[in-house]
Amino acid sequence: MSSIPYFEIHAFAEPGQAFTGNPAGVCLLEAFPGDRILKGIAASNNLSETAFLVPGGKDRWQLRWFTPALEVDLCGHATLAAGAVVLTEGRVAGDAAVFDTRSGELRVRRDGAAFAMDLPQIGFRPGGRNQAIEAALGVDTGPVAVMNVNRIHGARYQMWVMADEAAVRLAEPDHGRLRQLDTNIILTAPGEHTDFVSRFFAPASGVDEDPVTGSAHCTLAPYWGERLGKTRMSARQIGPRPGALEVELQGERVALYGHAPRYLEGRITL
């Protein structure tokens, strides 16, 4: 029988607002067990992602992420959560926690009462409007633009740009139909009180709707930065469980800034 330190962090929570942000599980391991165990823990946690960390040197960890269905190549909110855990637990001697991942080296550091995270930009190119996706998304009006997004979780991605925030907020997706299309969708628009808003549907990665998605902002940031002529922007994800963050373009990278309060801690016993 083994006992694993476990934390649940609400990444990109709105300051002072309980039950916002994206819940991420964080498991502190001495070594990675078999994938069956990692998948089983993630499925039992039933969160969008669970992060698994193994020490890899001073202020450095190997980091892997699992949805309840599969391992993914990049997860922003669970990386922020992992960084928040090791930084607040006193496991980092320097300024930043460094993670070796499928998407290269990622860093998380403190930013006042919040945290800052460094991720790679994820590119996009013009794509075509798909009537089946449009019907499944449950939007009242069609998109202003559709972009194909470079693969993130190994799945096909599109970004649908809508005319205004209401079109994103009021979308009523048919998740059963979306699951049949094997495409993840970023739905976005200019914000009423922030630079832009979004929602993220990830049926191809085993998640119907992700509350606040760090990896999606790796594409949202360069798109809105070009459109708005800005390098630092405010953003909200406005689904049933909202959250807030800021993004900043830094060359080929994107910095994400957000809060990551601890919701619970304990141990997983296997």
N, C-alpha and C positions, 0 to 999 in steps of 0.2 A: 504494500500500500504506500502511495506517495502523496505528499501534501504540497500544493503549489500556491504561492502568494498570488492573490487575485485582486484586481481593482476594476471598478467601473467609473469611467470619466465621461462627463458630458461636454464633449469638445465643441467649441464655437457657441457655447451658451450665451444667451443675451444677458448682459450684466445685471445682476440683481433679480433675475427672473428664473424661478425654479421650473424644472421640467421643460427646459428648452435645450437646444443644441443636440448633437448627435451622440448617443451613448456608445461607448467603445469599451470592450473588455481588454484588459492588459494582464498577461500572465508572465511572471518572472521565473524563468527556468534556469537550471544549471547546464542542461544539454537538451537538444530537440529530441523528443520521442518520435516514434513512427508517425507517418501522416494520418493513419487511422485514428490515433489518439488526438492529434491536433484537430482533425475534422470533427471528431466526436465532441470535443470541448466546445468548439465554435457552434456546432449545431445545438448543443444543450444550452449554451448562453443565449442563443437566438437573438443576437444583436446583428446590426449590419456587418460589423467586423469585430473580430477578436485579434489582438496583436500578441505575438509570442516573441519574447526577448531572451537571448542567450549572451552572456558576457563575451566580449571579443577583444578586451584590452582596456587600458585606461580611458574612461569616459566613452567607451565604444561598445556597441552591441550588434549582434546579428538580429535582424528583425524580419518576421514573416507575418502575413495577414491572411485570415480566412473569413469568408462569409459563412453563413450556415450551410452553403452548398459547395464551395470550392475555394482554393487558394487564388489570390489575386496578385497582380504585378505591382500595383501601387494603391495605397490607401492613405489619404491625407489626414482624415480626422483621427484615425487610430494611431498614426505617427505622432500627431500633436499630443494625444492622450499618453502614449508611451513616454514621450519626452517630459510631460508634466509629472508622471509618476517618478521617474528616476531623478529628476531635478528636485522635487519636493521631498523625496525620501533621503536626500543627502548622498546620493550615489554618484554625483558628478563633481569632480574636483575643480574643473575649469569652467569656462563660460558656456559651453554647449554640450549637449548629448549628441553623439554621432552614431548613425545607424547604417549598417551595410545591408542593402536590400536588393531585390530583383531590379529595382529602378536606380541602382547606384547608391552613392553616399548621400544621405539626408541628414539635416541638422535641426535641432530644436534648442532654443535658448529662451531665457526669461526676457520679457519686455514689460517692465513695470509690474503691474498686477496680473498681466496676461503673459502669453507666450508667442514667440515668432518661429516660423518654420520655413525652411528652404526646400523647394521642390522644383523639378524640371518643368519648363513649358511643354505643353502638348499641342501639336499643330492641328490645323484644320484647313479645309479647302471647300469650295462650293459644291453642294450636293443637290439632289433632286427631291422634289416634293413627292411624298408617298401617301396615296389616299387611304391605304389600310392603316398606316401609322396615325394619320390625322383622325380617322374615325375612332381608333382605339384610345387616343389621347383625350377625347371628349372636349375639344376646344370649340368655341362658338365661331371663331374666325380663323382664317388660314394664316400661316406664318409670313412674316416679312422676308425672311431668308432662311434657307436650310443649309447647314454645313456638315460635311462628313468629317469626323474627328478621328485622328490616329488612334489605334487600338490602345486601351489602357489595361483592362482586365482580361485581355485575350478575346473580348467580345466586339461586335460591330457597334459603333457609336454614331449618333447624329446629334447636332445641336439645332434646335428650332428656335428662331428668334421671332418673338411676337411684338405687336405694336405697342402694348402698354402692360403695366403691372397687373391690371385686372384680368387680362387674358390668361396670365400665368396662374394667378391666385384661384380663379374660378374653374380651371380645367378639372374635369371629372373623369379620370382615366378608367377604362375597363381593363383591369389588371389581367384578367383571364385572356383577353384578346392580345394584350401586349406580350404576354409570355409566349404566345404562338409565333411572334414576329422575330424573336431572337435578336433584338436590337435594343441597346440602351439609349435613352433619350435625355438630353439636357434641354429643358424648356426655360427660356430666358427673355427678359425685356428690360427697358429702362425702368428705374425705380421711381416711386413717388417721393420718397424721402432719403433714398440712397442712390448711388450711381447706377446700380443695376440689381435686379432680383433674379432668382432662378428656382426651379425645382428639378429633381433628378429621379428618373425612373430607370431601374436597373434589373429588369427581369432576366436578361441574359447572364447576369452574375448572381442570380438567386435572391434578389432584393426587390420587392415591388416598388417602394419609394424610400429613398435614403433621405434622412432628415437634413443634414448639412454635409456636403460632399467636398472634401478638400481637393481631390483629384480633378473634379469637374472644373474647379476654379483655375486649374492649370491651363485650361482652354478659354474659360470665360475671361480671365484677366487680359491675355493678349488681344482677344476679340474686342472687348469693350475699351481697352486702352487705345487701340487704333481708332475706334469709332468716336470716342470722346476726347481724344488728344490728351490723355492723362497717363501718368505712370503709377500713381497711387489712388486707389478707389475704395469706396465703401460698398458693401454688398450684404444682402440678406437672402437666405433661402426661406421660402414662405409657404411650405407645405403644412400639413397638420401639426407638425412639431417644428417650429421655426428656429432659426439661429442667425448669428451675425458675425461678420469678420471684415477685415480690410485686406486688400491685396496690393502688392507692389511689384512692378516689372523691374527686374534686375538682370539685364542682358538676356541670356537664354534661360534664366531661372525666374521663378516667381516666389516672392515672400508672402506668406499668409500670417496674419496676426489675429489672435482670438483668445478668449478665455477658455479655461478647461477645469472647471470645478470637479472635485471628487464627490461622487454620489455614494459609493460604498466601497468597503474593503473587507477581505476575508481570505479564506483558503479553499481551494478546490481539492477534494480528496478522491483519489482514484484507487 
